[in-house]
Amino acid sequence: MIYGKIWTVVNPAVGIPVFLGAVAVASFSVHLAIASNTTWVKAFLNGGNKGAAVAMAAAAPPIEAPLAKK
């Protein structure tokens, strides 16, 4: 372990929960910032814009396989 000597300064019973709590708070704050500052996340989570995908799929021409040479 690279930083094994840290446990001589910080008790693992305190350091590990503090570290995991900090990771959880940071992750939650990043996700909250993304969800509150973008418009597409709310639309995605609410299932919006379903018609556009169907319209694009219907308008796309079928892909033809190339003919095999004999």
Secondary structure, 3 states (H helix, E strand, C coil): CCCHHHHHCCCHHHHHHHHHHHHHHHHHHHHHHHHHHCCHHHHHHCCCCHHHHHHHHHHCCCCCCCCCCC
